[in-house]
């Protein structure tokens, strides 16, 4: 099946319904030639949106992606690239866990320098900051857009209330509005996208680029018999994942979902990715891969989207509750 492109919320920007992100993989598992090969495989399959963040591998992820894209020689008009700002890379009271103006305006310059780019297409506030007035953050993000260092801005894991407040402030003061949110969304994590944000899709035209379609690998089914050697849950710093991946109740649901994907004639991972993309409010589902064959396997989910009929979706709903 050919790649599908969807508008990012109410904007005119079109992004591939399946995109490629670098969380976890770029740095710990992926650098140099392999990063280049995975990016190249995604791009050749029609992926035009590549997601990143300052915090991924403490800036290394942006550098690795920027160098790979430069080597691949892609024309800048042919891809959409994003970064996210919040956690910071430098010690000090104004550079960590903040969305204050000083941090944001310096952080975007740092990201562009690591990418080797003049601008990113999207910049996200990676988490909300309760200590900085939303007005200050909205003004700073709008100024980043006005400077040409980014073309659109959005948020990641903000509440519907915070999103609405930011949008209203921008609207009132004729500033650039947030256009996209990046929440976690998968078969086991649905409420925020399907319930909390529901009023925002029509009222402010909110677009979504969703992360963790496989629930950190749980929805591949490979943890049904425990944690395999070399998997993400064995990486240092990811101990919190082990508890998620060995949870008995979640794994019971995964086993039932696997029966549905078997009936569809695809892998559980492909069905899980396709299920996210089936939601019309989702502009793009961010996938990750540390091998080229994984890129191809993930992108084969495109063929599964039309097979998710109302009957199949009802069966999935019955399992996931």
Backbone torsions as a table, in degrees:
resi	resn	phi	psi	omega
1	UNK	NA	143.5	179.0
2	UNK	-76.3	152.7	177.3
3	UNK	-60.8	141.4	175.4
4	UNK	-104.1	143.3	178.3
5	UNK	-117.3	132.6	-178.8
6	UNK	-121.3	148.1	175.4
7	UNK	-67.7	142.0	177.7
8	UNK	-79.2	94.2	-177.1
9	UNK	58.9	-130.1	-177.7
10	UNK	-90.9	3.0	-179.7
11	UNK	-78.4	174.3	175.1
12	UNK	-91.6	-2.7	-177.0
13	UNK	-75.6	131.5	179.0
14	UNK	-107.3	131.0	179.1
15	UNK	-122.8	149.9	177.8
16	UNK	-64.3	139.7	-176.3
17	UNK	-63.6	-28.1	169.6
18	UNK	-112.2	129.2	-178.9
19	UNK	-122.3	178.0	-175.1
20	UNK	-123.9	123.0	-178.6
21	UNK	-117.3	163.5	-171.5
22	UNK	-115.9	10.1	179.7
23	UNK	-62.2	136.3	-178.5
24	UNK	71.2	-48.3	-170.4
25	UNK	-74.5	-46.7	-175.3
26	UNK	-76.7	111.5	-176.3
27	UNK	122.0	-84.3	-177.0
28	UNK	-62.3	-40.1	-173.4
29	UNK	-113.4	-13.5	-166.7
30	UNK	-146.5	124.2	173.8
31	UNK	-155.7	168.5	173.2
32	UNK	58.7	-132.4	-173.9
33	UNK	-58.0	-39.6	-176.3
34	UNK	-67.4	-40.2	176.3
35	UNK	-60.0	-44.1	179.6
36	UNK	-60.8	-43.8	-179.0
37	UNK	-64.9	-42.2	-179.6
38	UNK	-67.1	-43.8	177.3
39	UNK	-61.9	-43.9	-179.5
40	UNK	-61.3	-42.5	-179.9
41	UNK	-63.9	-40.5	179.4
42	UNK	-66.2	-45.9	-178.6
43	UNK	-61.5	-43.5	180.0
44	UNK	-64.5	-26.4	179.6
45	UNK	-86.0	1.9	176.4
46	UNK	104.0	-0.1	176.3
47	UNK	-66.8	129.1	177.9
48	UNK	-120.4	-1.0	-178.1
49	UNK	-119.0	125.8	-176.5
50	UNK	-125.9	121.5	-170.8
51	UNK	-104.0	140.2	-178.5
52	UNK	-148.4	-177.7	175.0
53	UNK	-162.5	148.8	177.1
54	UNK	-54.7	-40.3	-173.2
55	UNK	-74.6	-17.4	-177.3
56	UNK	-67.6	117.1	-177.8
57	UNK	51.6	37.3	175.0
58	UNK	50.4	47.8	176.5
59	UNK	93.0	-18.3	-178.4
60	UNK	-64.2	-35.5	-177.6
61	UNK	-61.5	-41.7	177.7
62	UNK	-63.9	-42.6	-178.7
63	UNK	-63.8	-44.8	-179.7
64	UNK	-62.2	-44.9	-179.3
65	UNK	-66.1	-43.1	-180.0
66	UNK	-61.2	-43.8	-179.8
67	UNK	-66.9	-39.5	179.8
68	UNK	-64.5	-44.3	179.8
69	UNK	-63.5	-39.1	178.3
70	UNK	-62.4	-42.2	179.9
71	UNK	-67.4	-37.2	179.9
72	UNK	-71.5	-20.6	174.3
73	UNK	72.0	28.5	179.3
74	UNK	-66.7	135.9	172.3
75	UNK	-66.0	140.8	-173.1
76	UNK	-61.0	-27.6	-178.9
77	UNK	-72.6	-12.7	-169.4
78	UNK	-91.3	-5.5	-178.5
79	UNK	-140.6	157.6	177.8
80	UNK	-113.6	128.1	-177.2
81	UNK	-128.5	144.4	-177.4
82	UNK	-129.7	158.9	166.8
83	UNK	-139.9	167.6	-178.0
84	UNK	-133.4	140.3	-174.3
85	UNK	-124.7	134.4	172.6
86	UNK	179.6	-54.9	-169.3
87	UNK	-72.0	-30.7	175.2
88	UNK	81.9	158.3	-178.0
89	UNK	-116.1	-12.6	-174.1
90	UNK	-114.8	144.1	176.0
91	UNK	-69.1	159.8	177.3
92	UNK	123.5	155.6	-172.5
93	UNK	-66.2	-23.1	-176.2
94	UNK	-104.3	4.8	-170.8
95	UNK	-121.5	6.3	-177.1
96	UNK	-129.6	134.7	172.0
97	UNK	50.8	50.6	-175.7
98	UNK	-145.5	157.7	171.0
99	UNK	-125.0	32.7	178.2
100	UNK	-74.5	164.4	-173.6
101	UNK	-63.1	-42.2	-178.5
102	UNK	-58.9	-50.0	-179.4
103	UNK	-61.2	-51.0	-173.5
104	UNK	-59.7	-44.6	-176.1
105	UNK	-71.1	-26.5	174.7
106	UNK	-84.1	-35.8	-176.6
107	UNK	-65.1	-38.8	-179.9
108	UNK	-63.9	-37.2	177.2
109	UNK	-64.4	-39.6	178.0
110	UNK	-62.9	-43.7	179.2
111	UNK	-62.3	-46.3	-179.0
112	UNK	-62.0	-38.0	178.8
113	UNK	-64.1	-43.9	179.7
114	UNK	-67.8	-40.7	177.4
115	UNK	-67.7	-28.1	-172.1
116	UNK	73.7	34.6	-176.7
117	UNK	-122.1	158.0	175.1
118	UNK	-83.2	-26.1	-179.5
119	UNK	-157.5	155.2	166.5
120	UNK	-104.3	156.6	179.3
121	UNK	-78.2	-40.0	-179.2
122	UNK	-128.8	139.1	170.3
123	UNK	-130.1	131.0	-177.2
124	UNK	-111.2	147.7	163.5
125	UNK	-81.8	109.2	-164.5
126	UNK	-66.9	-24.1	173.0
127	UNK	-153.9	162.3	175.0
128	UNK	-72.7	155.5	177.5
129	UNK	-123.0	101.5	-176.3
130	UNK	-66.8	-15.8	-175.0
131	UNK	-92.3	-11.9	178.0
132	UNK	-108.1	131.4	177.3
133	UNK	-56.3	137.4	-179.6
134	UNK	-58.8	-33.0	178.6
135	UNK	-57.2	-42.6	-178.4
136	UNK	-64.2	-44.1	180.0
137	UNK	-65.2	-45.1	-179.4
138	UNK	-61.8	-42.8	179.2
139	UNK	-63.4	-42.7	-179.4
140	UNK	-65.6	-43.5	-179.9
141	UNK	-65.4	-40.2	177.9
142	UNK	-63.1	-38.0	178.8
143	UNK	-67.1	-35.3	176.3
144	UNK	-62.0	-42.4	177.6
145	UNK	-64.1	-46.1	-177.9
146	UNK	-62.2	-29.5	-179.5
147	UNK	-77.5	-11.7	-178.7
148	UNK	84.1	4.9	-180.0
149	UNK	-79.2	-17.0	172.1
150	UNK	-148.9	156.3	-175.7
151	UNK	-100.6	-29.8	178.9
152	UNK	-143.0	155.9	175.2
153	UNK	-132.2	158.1	-179.9
154	UNK	-156.5	-162.7	-174.3
155	UNK	-134.1	166.1	173.9
156	UNK	-137.6	121.1	178.7
157	UNK	62.6	37.6	169.3
158	UNK	-88.2	153.6	175.0
159	UNK	-73.5	160.2	178.2
160	UNK	-59.9	-36.1	-179.5
161	UNK	-65.4	-44.0	179.0
162	UNK	-65.5	-40.9	178.8
163	UNK	-61.0	-46.6	-179.0
164	UNK	-62.8	-40.1	-179.7
165	UNK	-64.7	-44.1	179.6
166	UNK	-61.8	-43.4	-179.2
167	UNK	-63.7	-43.0	-179.1
168	UNK	-65.0	-40.2	178.1
169	UNK	-61.7	-47.0	179.9
170	UNK	-62.0	-41.1	-179.2
171	UNK	-63.7	-43.9	-177.2
172	UNK	-65.0	-37.6	-174.6
173	UNK	-102.1	11.2	179.1
174	UNK	56.5	44.1	177.3
175	UNK	-102.7	166.7	176.8
176	UNK	-67.4	127.9	-174.0
177	UNK	-88.6	154.0	170.8
178	UNK	-69.0	136.1	-174.2
179	UNK	-118.2	-10.5	-171.9
180	UNK	-148.0	146.3	174.1
181	UNK	-123.3	144.5	178.7
182	UNK	-118.1	88.4	179.4
183	UNK	-100.2	161.1	168.4
184	UNK	-69.5	138.1	178.5
185	UNK	-153.9	121.5	175.3
186	UNK	-160.3	179.7	-175.7
187	UNK	-57.7	-23.2	-178.0
188	UNK	-106.9	3.0	-174.2
189	UNK	-145.6	89.0	-165.7
190	UNK	-121.0	-24.8	-165.3
191	UNK	-59.7	-43.7	-174.4
192	UNK	-61.9	-47.8	-177.8
193	UNK	-69.9	-40.1	-172.1
194	UNK	-89.2	-23.9	-177.5
195	UNK	-117.5	-61.2	-171.8
196	UNK	-59.7	-44.5	-176.9
197	UNK	-84.9	-5.7	-173.0
198	UNK	-48.6	-43.5	-178.5
199	UNK	-68.7	-16.6	-172.1
200	UNK	-86.4	-19.5	-176.0
201	UNK	-64.0	-44.2	179.3
202	UNK	-85.8	-39.0	-171.7
203	UNK	-70.9	-39.8	179.2
204	UNK	-120.8	2.6	177.7
205	UNK	70.2	34.9	-176.1
206	UNK	-63.7	131.0	172.7
207	UNK	-99.3	158.8	179.6
208	UNK	-128.1	132.4	164.3
209	UNK	-117.0	109.6	-168.6
210	UNK	-97.8	148.9	-178.8
211	UNK	-117.0	162.3	179.0
212	UNK	58.7	52.7	177.4
213	UNK	-62.7	-21.8	-179.2
214	UNK	-103.3	13.1	180.0
215	UNK	49.2	55.7	179.4
216	UNK	57.4	29.4	175.9
217	UNK	100.4	-12.8	-179.9
218	UNK	-58.0	-39.3	-175.9
219	UNK	-84.0	15.4	167.8
220	UNK	-88.6	-18.5	-176.6
221	UNK	85.4	-2.7	-174.4
222	UNK	-77.4	-5.5	178.7
223	UNK	-103.0	9.1	-178.6
224	UNK	-62.1	-28.5	179.7
225	UNK	-111.0	29.8	-178.8
226	UNK	102.6	-176.0	-175.2
227	UNK	-91.8	113.8	-179.6
228	UNK	-73.5	151.1	178.0
229	UNK	-58.9	140.9	174.3
230	UNK	82.1	-0.5	-179.9
231	UNK	-80.6	170.0	-176.3
232	UNK	-56.1	-36.2	-176.0
233	UNK	-67.7	-13.4	178.7
234	UNK	-92.6	-5.8	-178.9
235	UNK	-72.0	142.6	175.9
236	UNK	-61.9	137.8	-179.0
237	UNK	92.2	-7.9	-178.9
238	UNK	-114.2	27.5	-179.5
239	UNK	-59.8	-33.8	179.7
240	UNK	-58.4	-28.1	-178.8
241	UNK	-68.9	-34.1	-175.8
242	UNK	-56.1	-41.9	-179.3
243	UNK	-63.8	-42.2	178.1
244	UNK	-60.8	-44.7	-170.9
245	UNK	-77.8	-16.9	-179.5
246	UNK	-107.2	6.8	179.9
247	UNK	-62.9	123.6	-172.2
248	UNK	-65.6	-42.5	-178.2
249	UNK	-64.1	-45.1	179.3
250	UNK	-63.7	-41.8	-178.6
251	UNK	-67.5	-29.4	174.7
252	UNK	-62.9	-44.1	177.4
253	UNK	-63.2	-40.2	179.5
254	UNK	-59.9	-42.0	178.3
255	UNK	-60.9	-41.2	178.8
256	UNK	-69.0	-38.0	178.3
257	UNK	-66.2	-33.1	-179.3
258	UNK	-63.4	-33.4	177.4
259	UNK	-63.2	-36.1	178.6
260	UNK	-67.7	-45.5	-179.2
261	UNK	-66.3	-35.0	176.1
262	UNK	-60.3	-41.9	178.8
263	UNK	-65.8	-30.5	178.9
264	UNK	-79.6	-13.6	-179.3
265	UNK	76.6	33.5	178.3
266	UNK	-139.7	173.2	175.8
267	UNK	-76.3	160.2	176.9
268	UNK	-61.5	-39.1	179.5
269	UNK	-60.9	-43.8	-180.0
270	UNK	-63.4	-41.3	178.9
271	UNK	-65.2	-40.4	-178.0
272	UNK	-64.6	-40.9	178.5
273	UNK	-67.8	-45.0	179.5
274	UNK	-61.0	-38.8	-179.7
275	UNK	-61.0	-42.1	177.8
276	UNK	-62.1	-44.2	-177.3
277	UNK	-69.6	-20.4	-179.7
278	UNK	-67.2	-24.1	179.6
279	UNK	-72.9	118.4	-175.3
280	UNK	-65.7	-16.9	178.8
281	UNK	-79.5	-14.3	-179.6
282	UNK	-84.9	117.9	177.8
283	UNK	-77.1	-41.2	-178.8
284	UNK	-152.3	140.3	175.3
285	UNK	-102.3	119.7	-177.4
286	UNK	-83.0	120.4	177.6
287	UNK	-107.8	158.1	177.4
288	UNK	-129.3	154.7	178.3
289	UNK	-158.1	145.9	176.6
290	UNK	-113.7	3.5	175.9
291	UNK	-142.6	152.5	-178.2
292	UNK	-61.9	-39.0	-179.2
293	UNK	-64.9	-29.3	175.9
294	UNK	-68.2	-38.2	176.5
295	UNK	-57.5	-50.0	-178.9
296	UNK	-62.6	-41.1	-179.2
297	UNK	-63.7	-44.0	179.2
298	UNK	-62.1	-43.7	-175.3
299	UNK	-71.5	-19.1	175.5
300	UNK	-66.7	-11.5	176.0
301	UNK	-61.3	-22.2	177.2
302	UNK	-54.6	-37.9	-177.6
303	UNK	-72.0	-18.2	-175.1
304	UNK	-87.8	-24.4	-175.5
305	UNK	-51.7	-48.6	-179.3
306	UNK	-67.2	-18.4	-179.4
307	UNK	-80.7	-9.6	-179.6
308	UNK	-83.6	77.7	-179.1
309	UNK	-74.6	171.9	178.8
310	UNK	-57.9	-37.6	-179.9
311	UNK	-64.8	-43.5	179.9
312	UNK	-65.3	-43.1	179.9
313	UNK	-62.5	-38.1	178.6
314	UNK	-65.2	-38.3	178.7
315	UNK	-64.8	-41.8	178.4
316	UNK	-64.6	-42.3	179.6
317	UNK	-61.2	-38.3	-179.1
318	UNK	-63.3	-33.3	-179.8
319	UNK	-78.4	-44.2	-173.1
320	UNK	-85.3	-11.8	176.5
321	UNK	72.4	NA	NA
